[in-house]
Amino acid sequence: MSAPILEVEKLSKSYGGVHAVRGVSFTLAAGEILALIGPNGAGKSTCFNMLNGQIGRDTGSVKILGRDTTGLRPREIWRLGVGRTFQITATYPSMTVRENVQVALLSHHRELGRLFGFAGARHRAEADRLLGLVGMRDLAERPCGELAYGDLKRLELAIALVNEPKLLLMDEPTAGMAPRERVALMRLTATIAREQSIGVLFTEHDMDVVFEHADRIMVLNRGSLIAGGTPAEVRNNPDVKAVYLGEGSVYGGEAAA
């Protein structure tokens, strides 16, 4: 059996007396889709940002493709083969859809110096290939400022695939989308991930999206993992039922983003 793409061991982070993440451990395999869920303040975003190097960790280790990421900056982690999407999409509205992907490709190829006097043909074929993957080839010439929100999310996915990632981190990928768009985006992500053996870790509040698309689900509460397993196992876990029913003073005491 091949080694996991992502290995997290006893990851912890505190802010003063508040334990944002406590001793979280898990692994992620190639082609696997893993959801990280929990109530608001459970520690999901803090955990995500430690994996990506945006914030430092107090204790624990993170290995990506077997490499310890301690001390690496987000850009260095990205170059290991990690894609990332965010809750709020960020694109260049005045540039076309294709040009937004080309800018990301210039960065990937360490050619950002070519951005000034931007050459429209640079990495054009690769940009079009990526747009084709997410079903946006016909929108390549359209300015991003004219796109519907669901299309912006698909463009963000194309940009996240620029560096041919083996690990894709998606923070609230369907936030702000209509129900039908949410399903379509996650089906697209799952198809690409399985075809290209990309491990996907995502956070999500829409439980329909989570239970339809995740191979496994982890549940955080007050910074600690309280459950993990298949969707069926998590759905029937009494601790998870208590968290989502608001029982047991789940929302009181220590909390973190």
Secondary structure, 3 states (H helix, E strand, C coil): CCCCCEEEEEEEEEECCEEEEEEEEEEECCCCEEEEECCCCECHHHHHHHHCCCCCCCEEEEEECCEECCCCCHHHHHHCCEEEECCCCCCCCCCEHHHHHHHHHHHHCCCHHHHCCCCCCCCHHHHHHHHHHCCCHHHCCCEHHHCCHHHHHHHHHHHHCCCCCCEEEEECCCCCCCHHHHHHHHHHHHHHHHHHCCEEEEECCCHHHHHHHCCEEEEEECCEEEEEECHHHHHCCHHHHHHHHCCCCCCCCCCEC
